[in-house]
Amino acid sequence: MILGLVSFVAVAVLVWGYNRARPYGKMGILSWLQSVVLMAPWLLLFGLFALGVYPNLAAVLLLVVLSAGVYIALGRQLRLMGADSISAQRAAAMVEGKSTRPPETLTDSDSHSPNEAAGPTDPDAEPRLTPISAEDMVAIEGIFGVDTFFRTGTFPYQSGAYFQGNLRGQPDQTAVTLSQKLEERLEGRYRFSLIEGPEGRPVAVVMPSENDPRPLSRGQRILAVALAIATLFTSLETGGLLLGFNITQNWARLTEVIPIALGLWATLLTHEIGHRWQARRHQLKLSWPCFLPAWQLGSFGAITKFTSLVPNRTALFDVAFAGPATGGAVSLLLLLLGLILSHPGSYFQMPAEFFQQSVLVGTLSRVVLGAEPFQAELIDVHPLTIIGWLGLVITALNLMPAGQLDGGRIVQSIYGRRIAGRATVVTLILLALVALGNPLALYWAFVILFLQRGLERPCTDDLSEPDDARAALGLLVLFLMLAVLLPLTPSLAGRLGLG
């Protein structure tokens, strides 16, 4: 029944997407086909599982690679068509000596649109109440030109200004050019961003540099150290729970839980190293990680903020993706190694039904261990299996498409702020529903709601999208997040022989 419901929802989404894409002609249909290409292999795979057909790993990888290749090819075709369309519009505008679209004014009805586009400011920043002086405003308006951004209107926005107009150059080049001009004329007192405004049109926002991201204060650094110590303790406590005792009452058995705690920290630190590797590559600065202790898992991961401005959505994607990619890869490697090393008499014993709690882990366990071990009530597994599984859960939780979680940043970088905001609301609603039967989901929902719900601040160039390869990788990790967190249906678990 659940498989039928999932299939119905998938088909409904595809039909809805086709109806929305059809009015846009060939470009709309190609965009819709990209969605079909990405969904088709996974729908086929789960359909085969439901029918009792289990393709080998090579066939699955081949399907994924072919899907990604077709997705990228369609994306390149779309970009070529889009570039031709933009060139034609610019040529027509130059011939007519005016914009291809009439300038707009900001009315009362859409006065909140700039705020929606730019999103919330850094909660640690203190907005400057003094408006931009007339002298500075003249200098700011002077940076715009007919060859970059043709300004048609200026409006106050928070502690800065909001400029309507028509984009004449490429977004990435225009953002860099105007940022440099603003830096030279006003000596770094203001920051420039090119974002999506009302009705999806490009707009420029200039904000005082006083609102720039700030490094952690001394008190926040002390809190980060305290949280790291607390997470170290909860990692030991998790190890003790897995071994069937309470570490606080059995400190003599500390040596038994240290390997489990070290495995968890290997995942956490690899995750943070991935973020900082890409941040250094893009010359960005990150705050100290604030680890989140959790009794059930050892940790929920860490909160890491940007302490410098992000130049574009590609850089945002790379930093957000690198953490779960490296941490998830290490966790998956530990899981597979643990399954390979598992044998009768292994250190841990787990109920066969426990493997139904994750589509990915249950399927991999069935492929590596075979069907025979699952005929018994308890399965003997190597400790690395548990460590890898916990690491995958921690990684998957951070890939949820909400706020400033890695998944939220990935969605924001690929689809923009509007879609990311809606995804955050949907994620919180789903977590609230799941929390009715799982307190862990409620805890995580509160963490997102109070600490991470706000979207990342706009990039300097918030219009240029990441390339198709990054978009495909982003969708892949979001799918793997679902595969880790979603349980197997009873019928599919039965077909796999997992109980």
C-alpha positions in Angstrom: 0.0 0.0 0.0 2.8 2.4 1.0 4.7 1.6 -2.2 1.5 2.3 -4.2 1.1 5.6 -2.4 4.7 6.7 -3.1 4.3 5.8 -6.7 1.0 7.8 -7.0 2.7 10.8 -5.3 5.7 10.6 -7.7 3.5 10.4 -10.8 1.3 13.2 -9.5 4.4 15.4 -9.0 5.6 14.6 -12.5 2.2 15.5 -14.0 2.0 18.7 -12.0 5.5 19.6 -13.1 4.6 19.0 -16.7 1.5 21.2 -16.6 3.6 24.0 -15.0 6.4 23.6 -17.5 4.3 23.4 -20.7 3.5 27.1 -20.9 7.3 27.9 -21.1 7.7 25.9 -24.3 10.8 23.9 -25.1 12.8 25.3 -22.1 10.1 24.3 -19.7 9.8 20.8 -21.1 13.6 20.3 -20.9 13.5 21.4 -17.2 10.7 18.9 -16.5 12.7 16.2 -18.2 15.5 16.8 -15.9 13.2 15.9 -13.0 12.0 12.8 -14.8 15.6 11.7 -15.4 16.6 12.0 -11.8 13.5 10.3 -10.4 13.2 7.4 -12.8 16.2 5.3 -11.6 15.1 5.4 -8.0 11.4 4.7 -8.8 12.6 1.7 -11.0 14.9 0.5 -8.2 12.2 0.5 -5.5 9.7 -1.0 -7.9 12.1 -3.9 -8.5 12.6 -4.4 -4.8 8.8 -4.5 -4.3 8.6 -7.2 -6.9 11.4 -9.3 -5.3 14.0 -8.4 -7.9 17.3 -7.3 -6.4 19.7 -5.8 -9.0 23.4 -6.0 -8.1 25.4 -2.9 -7.0 27.0 -2.5 -10.5 23.6 -2.2 -12.1 22.5 0.4 -9.6 25.6 2.5 -10.0 25.2 2.3 -13.8 21.7 3.6 -13.6 22.8 6.5 -11.3 25.7 7.4 -13.6 23.5 7.3 -16.7 20.9 9.4 -15.0 23.4 12.0 -13.9 24.9 12.1 -17.4 21.6 12.7 -19.1 20.7 15.3 -16.4 24.0 17.2 -17.1 23.4 17.0 -20.9 19.9 18.5 -20.6 21.2 21.2 -18.3 23.8 22.3 -20.8 21.2 22.5 -23.5 19.0 24.6 -21.2 21.9 27.0 -20.5 22.6 27.4 -24.1 19.0 28.2 -24.8 18.8 30.6 -21.9 22.0 32.4 -23.0 20.5 32.8 -26.5 17.3 34.2 -25.1 19.1 36.7 -22.9 21.3 37.9 -25.7 18.2 38.5 -27.9 16.5 40.5 -25.2 19.6 42.6 -24.6 19.9 43.3 -28.3 16.3 44.4 -28.5 16.7 46.6 -25.5 19.8 48.4 -27.0 17.9 48.9 -30.3 14.9 50.4 -28.6 17.1 52.3 -26.1 15.2 51.1 -23.1 14.6 48.1 -20.9 12.8 45.0 -22.2 10.5 45.3 -19.2 9.0 48.4 -17.7 10.4 49.6 -14.4 8.4 48.9 -11.3 7.8 50.9 -8.1 7.6 49.4 -4.7 4.0 49.6 -3.5 2.5 48.9 -0.1 1.3 45.5 -1.3 4.8 44.3 -2.1 6.8 46.2 0.4 7.7 42.9 2.1 9.1 41.4 -1.1 12.6 42.7 -0.6 12.7 41.3 2.9 11.5 37.9 1.7 14.2 37.9 -1.0 17.0 39.0 1.2 15.9 36.9 4.2 16.7 37.5 7.8 19.9 39.2 8.8 22.5 37.6 11.1 20.9 37.3 14.5 24.2 38.4 16.1 24.3 41.6 14.1 22.9 44.8 15.4 21.1 46.7 12.6 22.3 50.3 12.2 19.3 52.6 12.7 20.9 55.6 11.1 19.8 55.7 7.4 22.4 56.1 4.6 23.4 59.7 4.3 22.6 61.7 1.2 26.2 62.0 0.3 26.8 58.3 0.5 23.6 57.6 -1.4 24.8 59.7 -4.3 28.1 57.8 -4.3 26.2 54.4 -4.2 23.9 55.3 -7.0 26.9 56.3 -9.0 28.3 52.8 -9.2 25.4 51.7 -11.5 25.7 52.0 -15.2 24.0 51.1 -18.5 26.4 48.2 -19.1 26.0 46.6 -15.6 22.8 47.3 -13.8 20.5 50.1 -15.1 18.9 51.6 -12.0 15.2 52.5 -12.2 14.3 53.1 -8.5 15.8 53.5 -5.1 14.0 52.5 -1.8 15.0 52.3 1.8 15.5 48.7 3.0 16.4 47.8 6.7 19.6 49.8 7.4 20.5 50.0 3.7 18.9 50.6 0.4 17.1 48.5 -2.3 17.6 49.3 -6.0 15.2 48.2 -8.8 16.5 48.1 -12.3 17.5 46.0 -15.2 20.5 43.7 -15.3 22.6 44.3 -18.4 25.6 42.1 -17.7 26.2 38.5 -16.5 25.2 38.2 -12.8 28.6 37.0 -11.6 30.6 39.6 -13.5 28.2 42.4 -12.6 28.3 41.5 -8.9 32.1 41.6 -8.8 32.3 44.8 -10.8 29.8 46.7 -8.7 31.2 45.3 -5.4 34.6 46.6 -6.4 33.3 50.0 -7.3 31.4 50.2 -4.0 34.6 49.2 -2.1 36.7 51.9 -3.9 34.2 54.8 -3.6 33.1 54.2 0.0 36.1 52.6 1.5 34.4 49.3 2.5 31.7 50.9 4.5 28.9 49.1 2.5 28.4 45.7 1.0 26.7 44.9 -2.3 24.4 41.9 -3.1 22.6 41.0 -6.4 19.5 39.0 -5.4 16.2 37.9 -6.8 13.5 40.5 -6.0 9.8 40.8 -6.6 8.4 38.8 -9.5 11.7 37.0 -9.9 13.5 40.1 -11.2 17.1 40.9 -10.3 17.5 43.6 -7.7 20.5 45.2 -5.9 20.8 45.6 -2.2 23.4 47.7 -0.4 23.9 47.2 3.3 26.3 48.7 5.8 29.4 46.6 6.5 28.5 46.8 10.2 26.0 44.0 9.4 28.8 41.7 8.2 29.0 38.3 9.8 31.1 38.4 13.0 33.4 35.9 14.6 32.3 34.2 17.8 32.6 36.3 20.9 34.7 35.1 23.8 31.6 33.9 25.6 30.5 32.0 22.5 33.9 30.4 22.2 33.7 29.3 25.8 30.3 27.8 25.1 31.7 26.0 22.1 34.4 24.4 24.3 31.8 23.4 26.9 29.6 21.8 24.2 32.5 19.8 22.8 33.3 18.5 26.3 29.6 17.6 26.8 29.5 15.8 23.4 32.6 13.9 24.4 30.7 12.6 27.5 27.5 11.8 25.5 29.7 9.9 23.0 31.0 7.7 25.9 27.5 7.4 27.2 26.2 6.2 23.8 29.0 3.6 23.7 27.9 2.3 27.1 24.3 2.1 26.1 25.2 0.1 23.0 27.2 -2.3 25.3 24.4 -2.6 27.8 25.6 -0.6 30.7 25.7 3.0 32.1 29.2 4.5 31.9 28.4 6.9 34.8 28.0 3.8 37.1 30.8 1.7 35.5 33.8 3.9 34.9 36.0 0.9 35.3 34.7 -0.2 31.8 35.8 3.1 30.2 38.2 1.3 27.9 35.4 -0.6 26.3 33.5 2.5 25.2 36.5 4.5 24.0 36.7 2.8 20.6 33.0 3.6 19.9 33.4 7.2 21.0 36.5 7.6 18.8 34.5 6.2 15.8 31.8 8.8 16.4 34.3 11.6 16.7 36.0 10.4 13.5 32.8 11.0 11.7 32.2 14.4 13.3 35.7 15.7 12.8 35.8 14.4 9.2 32.6 16.3 8.6 34.1 19.6 9.9 37.3 19.1 8.0 35.3 18.8 4.8 33.6 22.1 5.4 36.9 23.9 6.2 38.6 22.3 3.2 36.1 23.9 0.8 35.9 27.1 2.8 39.7 27.6 2.5 39.5 26.8 -1.2 36.9 29.6 -1.7 38.8 31.9 0.8 35.9 31.9 3.3 36.1 31.9 7.1 34.0 29.7 9.3 33.3 30.0 13.1 34.3 27.4 15.6 32.0 24.4 15.5 29.4 24.2 18.3 28.8 20.5 18.8 25.3 19.4 19.8 25.4 16.6 22.4 22.7 13.9 22.2 22.1 11.0 24.5 20.8 8.6 21.8 23.4 9.3 19.1 26.3 10.8 21.0 25.9 14.0 18.9 23.6 15.7 16.4 26.6 17.2 14.6 27.8 20.8 14.9 26.6 24.3 14.2 29.1 26.1 12.1 28.5 29.6 10.8 30.1 31.7 8.0 32.1 34.6 9.4 32.8 36.1 6.0 30.5 37.0 3.1 29.8 34.2 0.6 30.5 35.4 -3.0 28.1 33.1 -4.8 25.8 30.1 -4.6 28.5 27.8 -6.0 30.7 28.5 -3.0 27.8 28.1 -0.6 27.1 24.7 -2.2 30.7 23.5 -2.1 31.1 24.3 1.6 27.7 22.9 2.6 28.2 19.7 0.5 31.7 18.9 1.5 30.9 18.2 5.2 28.2 15.6 4.8 30.0 14.1 1.7 33.3 13.5 3.6 31.6 12.5 6.9 29.0 10.4 5.1 31.7 8.6 3.0 33.7 7.7 6.2 30.5 6.5 7.9 29.5 4.4 4.9 33.0 2.9 4.7 32.9 2.0 8.4 29.4 0.4 7.9 30.5 -1.7 4.9 33.7 -2.7 6.6 31.8 -3.7 9.7 29.3 -5.8 7.7 32.2 -7.5 5.9 33.9 -8.3 9.2 30.7 -9.5 10.8 30.5 -13.2 11.5 28.9 -15.6 14.0 30.3 -14.7 17.4 30.9 -11.0 16.6 30.9 -8.6 19.5 27.4 -7.0 19.0 24.1 -8.8 18.7 21.2 -6.9 17.1 17.5 -8.0 16.5 16.9 -8.8 12.8 13.9 -6.4 12.9 16.3 -3.6 13.8 17.6 -3.5 10.3 14.2 -2.5 9.1 14.8 1.0 10.5 16.7 2.2 7.5 16.1 1.6 3.8 19.8 2.1 3.0 21.3 0.2 5.9 18.8 -2.7 5.7 19.4 -3.1 1.9 23.2 -3.0 2.3 23.0 -5.5 5.1 21.0 -7.9 3.1 23.4 -7.6 0.1 26.6 -8.0 2.2 25.5 -10.5 4.8 23.1 -12.5 2.6 19.8 -14.0 3.7 21.0 -16.7 6.1 21.9 -14.5 9.1 18.4 -12.9 9.1 16.7 -16.3 9.7 17.7 -16.0 13.4 16.3 -13.5 15.9 19.7 -11.9 16.7 22.3 -11.0 14.1 26.0 -10.9 15.2 27.7 -7.8 13.8 31.1 -6.1 14.1 31.2 -2.9 16.2 32.2 -0.9 13.1 28.7 -1.6 11.7 27.1 0.3 14.6 29.6 3.1 14.4 29.0 3.5 10.7 25.3 3.4 11.1 25.3 6.1 13.8 27.6 8.3 11.6 25.1 7.9 8.7 22.2 8.9 10.9 24.1 12.0 12.2 25.0 13.0 8.6 21.4 12.4 7.4 20.0 14.6 10.1 22.2 17.4 9.0 21.1 16.9 5.4 17.5 17.8 6.2 16.5 20.7 3.9 15.9 23.2 6.6 17.4 26.6 7.5 21.2 26.7 7.9 21.6 22.9 8.2 23.8 21.5 5.4 20.7 20.3 3.6 19.1 23.7 3.9 22.2 25.4 2.5 22.3 22.9 -0.4 18.7 23.5 -1.3 19.2 27.3 -1.0 22.3 27.1 -3.3 20.5 25.0 -6.0 17.0 26.4 -5.9 17.2 29.8 -4.3 15.9 31.3 -1.1 12.2 31.0 -1.8 12.2 27.3 -2.3 14.6 26.9 0.7 12.2 28.8 2.9 9.3 26.6 1.9 11.4 23.4 2.4 12.2 24.6 5.9 8.5 24.9 6.8 7.7 21.5 5.3 10.6 19.8 7.1 9.5 21.3 10.5 5.9 20.1 9.9 7.1 16.6 9.0 9.4 16.4 12.1 6.5 17.5 14.3 4.4 14.7 12.9 7.1 12.1 13.3 7.7 13.4 16.8 4.4 11.9 17.8 6.0 8.5 17.9 9.7 9.4 18.1 11.0 11.9 20.8 14.3 12.1 18.9 12.5 13.9 16.0 11.0 16.4 18.5 14.4 17.2 19.9 15.8 17.8 16.5 12.8 19.9 15.5 13.5 22.2 18.5 17.2 22.5 17.5 16.2 23.6 14.0 13.4 25.9 15.2 15.5 27.8 17.8 19.0 27.6 16.4 19.0 26.9 12.6 15.7 27.9 11.1 16.9 31.1 9.5 18.2 30.8 5.9 21.8 31.7 5.1 22.3 35.4 4.2 22.3 36.2 0.5 25.5 35.8 -1.4 27.1 38.7 -3.2 25.9 37.1 -6.4 22.8 35.4 -5.4 21.5 34.9 -8.9 24.0 32.6 -10.6 23.1 28.9 -10.0 25.6 26.1 -9.4 26.4 24.0 -12.5 24.4 20.9 -13.3 26.9 18.5 -11.8 26.6 20.1 -8.4 22.8 20.1 -8.8 22.9 16.4 -9.5 25.2 15.8 -6.5 22.9 17.8 -4.2 19.8 15.8 -5.2 21.8 12.6 -4.7 22.7 13.4 -1.1 19.2 14.5 -0.4 17.9 11.2 -1.7 20.5 9.3 0.4 19.3 11.3 3.4 15.8 9.9 2.9 17.2 6.4 2.3 19.0 6.5 5.7 16.2 8.0 7.8 13.1 6.3 6.2 12.3 2.8 7.5 11.6 -0.2 5.3 7.9 -1.0 4.8 6.9 -4.4 6.3 6.2 -5.8 2.9 9.6 -4.7 1.4 11.4 -5.9 4.6 9.7 -9.3 4.1 10.7 -9.5 0.5 14.3 -8.6 1.5 14.2 -11.3 4.2 14.7 -8.8 7.0 11.8 -10.0 9.2 
